[in-house]
Amino acid sequence: MASIGMVFLPMISHAQASINIPYALSNELGVKTTPSYPRDNEIVSINLTLYTDDLDSANITWYKDNKIVLNGKGETKYSFRTGPVGTETKIEIKIDLLSGYSFSKSFTIKPAGVGLVWEADSYVPPFYKGKALHPMQGTLKIVAMPELIRNGKRISSENLVYKWSNNVESYQNQSGYGKSVLILNGSILGKSDVIQVMVTDPISNLTAQGFIRVSPIDPQIVFYQNDPYYGYIFDSAVTGTFNLKGGEIQILAAPYYFTKEGSYGLTYAWRLNNQAIPDLSGSRTAIFKKPEGETGQSNITLQVTNANRILQEASNGLTMQFKK
């Protein structure tokens, strides 16, 4: 009788993985704030998205600083106004899905700000009370003034990280730790630029964003009279057509908004009745005398050019009337 061999198969135990669905749903919940980096006293809008379930049929409860501010089905949007810089607003969202699952998500919004100011390295006459403007192809300095609060204290600008950029490129060489100043050279196209800076506290990861539009202008030439008794009269420019009451007039040509580094290389080309005046080549001042025994007028023009920056040039003209 043949023996029968018996084979015993091993018992396999199938362990089922435990999935924390509420936790997974909380991670999948998309929360978008507009603006992304809120400033103080600014309206912030929050929008929710969830691709794995239907939020329109869910009951959603919004808490702001532990108080219910909104509740209802499909309430996926909520807006509020931020407080002063450094104040924290705690937002908590509780969602009860129609499928029976419930989950929550909370986060804190802390406003921060950064101001941007610019300074043009351009020429204006002494005692000029206005601001030196930015010419085409000019050199411009932009300074970031951040307002970021950590633990109730304002963070020093030297301890923040700056990322500078414009609409096209990032200024990597001028970005980094403590780099709150950006130096720009205007393009030869003379186009406007929107300069952006992202300022981040490397410890708390708090971030502020700032923008400034820089629009270059054309340089200008303004004429002033040198009076024999009062000196240069900067309170009133000589413009258009004027009557030459005395025998002569001395005029100063003041260049505005040419780049300072080129101010010594400016060329002055005077013309009288469309004829060049070689004796005045390169001079900022000119003396014009009335022709003896004549009545009429003369046209005076001046063109100033910056040889170092081809787009920086300006011209102006006067009409001088005289009698016998």
C-alpha positions in Angstrom: 0.0 0.0 0.0 1.5 3.2 -1.1 1.8 5.9 1.5 0.1 9.2 0.9 2.2 12.3 1.4 0.5 15.3 3.0 1.6 18.9 2.4 0.6 21.5 4.9 0.4 25.0 3.4 1.5 27.9 5.6 -1.2 30.2 6.9 -0.9 33.8 5.5 -2.3 36.6 7.6 -3.4 39.7 5.6 -3.0 42.9 7.7 -5.2 45.8 6.5 -3.5 49.2 6.5 -5.2 51.8 8.6 -5.8 55.1 6.8 -6.6 58.2 8.8 -9.1 59.7 6.3 -9.8 62.9 8.2 -6.1 63.6 8.4 -5.7 62.8 4.7 -8.6 65.1 3.8 -7.1 67.9 5.9 -3.8 67.6 4.0 -5.7 67.6 0.6 -7.7 70.7 1.4 -6.5 73.6 -0.6 -6.4 77.0 1.1 -5.6 80.0 -1.0 -5.3 83.5 0.5 -5.4 86.6 -1.6 -3.1 88.5 -1.3 -0.6 85.8 -0.6 1.4 88.0 1.7 -1.1 90.3 3.6 -0.2 93.7 4.8 -1.7 95.5 7.8 -5.3 96.7 7.6 -5.9 94.9 4.4 -8.8 92.7 3.2 -7.7 89.0 3.0 -9.9 86.6 1.0 -9.6 82.8 1.7 -10.9 80.2 -0.8 -11.1 76.5 -0.2 -10.8 73.6 -2.7 -11.0 69.8 -2.4 -10.7 67.6 -5.4 -11.5 64.2 -3.7 -14.9 65.2 -2.4 -17.7 67.8 -2.8 -17.4 70.9 -0.7 -20.5 72.5 -2.2 -22.7 70.0 -0.2 -20.5 70.1 2.9 -21.3 72.0 6.0 -18.4 74.4 6.6 -17.8 76.3 9.8 -15.3 79.2 10.0 -13.7 80.2 13.2 -11.7 83.5 13.6 -9.8 83.7 16.9 -11.9 80.9 18.3 -15.2 82.6 17.4 -17.7 81.4 14.7 -17.8 83.9 12.0 -19.4 81.9 9.2 -21.4 78.7 8.9 -23.4 76.9 6.2 -23.4 74.6 3.3 -20.8 75.3 0.6 -19.3 78.3 2.4 -15.9 77.9 0.8 -15.0 81.6 0.9 -14.4 84.0 3.8 -12.9 87.5 4.0 -11.7 89.6 6.8 -9.5 92.6 7.5 -6.1 92.2 9.0 -4.9 94.1 12.1 -1.7 96.1 12.7 1.7 94.7 11.7 2.6 91.8 14.0 -0.9 90.9 15.1 -2.0 87.3 14.6 -5.3 86.1 13.3 -6.1 82.4 13.9 -8.4 80.8 11.3 -9.9 77.4 11.9 -12.1 75.6 9.4 -14.3 72.6 10.3 -15.8 70.6 7.4 -18.6 68.0 7.6 -18.8 66.2 4.3 -22.0 64.6 3.0 -20.2 61.3 2.8 -20.0 61.3 6.6 -16.4 62.3 7.1 -15.4 65.3 9.2 -12.1 67.1 9.5 -10.6 70.5 10.3 -7.7 72.7 9.4 -6.2 75.7 11.1 -3.6 78.3 10.4 -2.4 81.7 11.4 -2.3 84.9 9.3 0.2 87.5 10.4 0.4 90.7 8.4 3.8 92.2 7.5 4.9 95.0 5.2 7.7 96.4 3.2 8.0 99.9 1.8 10.1 100.8 -1.2 11.7 104.2 -1.8 13.9 105.2 -4.7 16.7 107.8 -5.1 17.9 108.9 -8.5 21.6 109.6 -9.0 20.8 112.6 -11.2 21.7 116.3 -11.2 19.6 119.2 -9.9 20.8 122.7 -9.2 21.8 123.7 -5.7 19.0 124.6 -3.3 16.4 122.9 -5.6 13.5 121.8 -3.3 12.2 119.1 -5.5 13.2 115.5 -5.9 15.9 114.5 -8.4 14.0 112.4 -11.0 15.1 109.2 -12.7 16.3 109.8 -16.4 16.5 107.2 -19.1 19.7 105.2 -18.8 20.1 106.6 -15.3 21.4 105.0 -12.1 18.7 104.3 -9.5 18.9 103.2 -5.9 15.9 101.4 -4.4 15.8 100.8 -0.6 13.5 98.3 1.1 12.1 99.3 4.5 10.6 96.1 6.0 8.1 95.9 8.8 8.3 92.3 10.2 7.5 91.6 13.8 8.7 88.5 15.7 7.9 88.0 19.4 6.6 91.5 19.6 9.8 93.1 18.3 10.5 94.6 14.9 13.2 92.5 13.1 16.3 94.5 12.0 16.5 94.9 8.2 20.0 93.4 8.4 18.6 90.1 9.7 16.2 89.5 6.8 16.6 87.8 3.4 15.8 89.8 0.3 14.9 88.6 -3.2 14.8 91.3 -5.8 13.3 90.9 -9.3 11.3 92.7 -12.0 8.8 91.5 -14.6 11.4 89.7 -16.6 14.4 88.7 -14.4 15.6 88.3 -10.9 18.6 90.2 -9.5 20.4 87.3 -8.0 23.7 89.1 -7.4 22.0 91.8 -5.4 19.7 89.4 -3.5 20.4 87.6 -0.2 20.9 88.0 3.5 20.7 91.7 4.6 20.7 93.0 1.0 18.0 95.7 1.4 19.4 98.0 -1.3 19.1 97.5 -5.1 21.1 99.5 -7.6 19.7 99.7 -11.2 21.0 101.0 -14.5 18.1 102.0 -16.7 17.7 100.3 -20.0 18.4 102.0 -23.3 14.7 101.5 -24.2 13.6 103.8 -21.5 10.7 101.5 -20.5 9.0 101.4 -17.2 9.9 98.7 -14.7 7.9 97.2 -11.9 10.5 96.2 -9.2 9.5 93.6 -6.7 11.1 92.5 -3.4 10.3 89.5 -1.2 11.5 89.9 2.3 11.7 86.8 4.6 12.6 86.2 8.2 14.7 83.0 8.0 13.7 82.1 11.6 9.9 82.4 11.5 9.5 82.2 7.7 7.3 85.3 7.8 7.3 87.0 4.4 6.4 90.4 3.1 6.1 91.5 -0.5 6.6 95.0 -2.0 6.3 96.6 -5.5 7.3 99.9 -7.0 6.9 101.2 -10.6 9.9 103.1 -11.9 9.2 105.3 -15.0 12.2 107.2 -16.5 11.8 110.7 -17.7 13.7 112.9 -20.2 16.3 115.3 -18.9 15.5 119.0 -19.1 17.2 122.3 -19.6 16.0 125.4 -17.7 17.2 129.0 -18.3 17.8 131.4 -15.5 19.0 135.1 -15.6 22.1 136.3 -13.9 21.1 139.8 -12.7 23.9 142.3 -12.1 22.5 143.2 -8.7 20.8 140.0 -7.4 22.8 137.3 -9.0 21.2 134.2 -10.4 17.4 134.4 -10.1 16.4 130.8 -9.5 12.9 131.7 -8.4 11.8 132.5 -11.9 12.9 130.7 -15.1 13.4 132.5 -18.4 11.0 131.0 -20.9 9.5 131.5 -24.3 9.8 135.1 -25.6 11.2 137.9 -23.5 12.0 141.6 -24.1 15.6 142.6 -23.7 15.3 145.8 -21.8 18.9 146.5 -21.1 21.9 146.3 -23.4 22.6 142.6 -22.7 21.5 139.6 -20.7 23.5 136.8 -19.2 21.8 133.4 -19.1 22.6 130.3 -17.1 21.6 126.9 -18.5 20.7 124.5 -15.7 20.6 120.8 -16.6 18.0 118.8 -14.7 18.0 115.0 -14.3 21.2 114.1 -16.1 23.1 111.4 -14.4 25.6 112.9 -12.0 28.6 110.8 -13.2 28.0 112.4 -16.6 27.5 115.9 -15.4 31.1 116.9 -16.0 31.0 115.3 -19.5 27.9 117.2 -20.7 28.3 119.1 -24.0 26.6 122.4 -24.5 25.9 123.5 -28.1 24.5 127.0 -28.3 23.0 128.4 -31.5 21.9 131.9 -32.4 19.5 132.2 -35.3 20.4 128.6 -36.2 24.1 129.5 -36.4 26.5 127.7 -34.1 28.4 129.8 -31.5 31.9 128.3 -31.2 33.0 130.6 -28.4 30.2 129.2 -26.2 31.1 125.5 -26.8 30.9 123.6 -23.6 29.8 126.7 -21.5 26.7 126.7 -19.2 26.5 130.5 -19.4 26.0 132.8 -22.3 25.8 136.6 -22.7 23.6 138.0 -25.5 23.8 141.6 -26.5 21.3 143.8 -28.4 22.4 144.7 -31.9 23.1 148.5 -32.0 20.5 150.6 -33.8 18.3 147.6 -34.7 14.8 146.4 -33.9 13.8 142.8 -34.2 14.3 139.4 -32.5 16.8 136.6 -32.2 16.3 132.9 -31.6 18.5 131.2 -29.0 18.7 127.4 -28.8 20.8 125.1 -26.7 21.3 121.3 -26.9 22.9 119.5 -24.0 24.1 115.9 -24.5 25.6 113.4 -22.1 28.4 111.7 -24.1 28.4 108.7 -21.6 24.7 107.9 -22.0 23.3 108.3 -25.5 19.7 108.7 -24.5 20.4 111.6 -22.1 20.0 114.8 -24.1 17.8 117.8 -23.8 17.2 121.1 -25.7 15.5 124.4 -25.0 15.1 127.7 -26.8 14.3 131.4 -26.2 13.2 134.2 -28.4 14.8 137.6 -27.5 13.1 140.7 -28.7 14.8 144.1 -28.8 14.2 147.6 -29.9 16.4 150.6 -31.0 
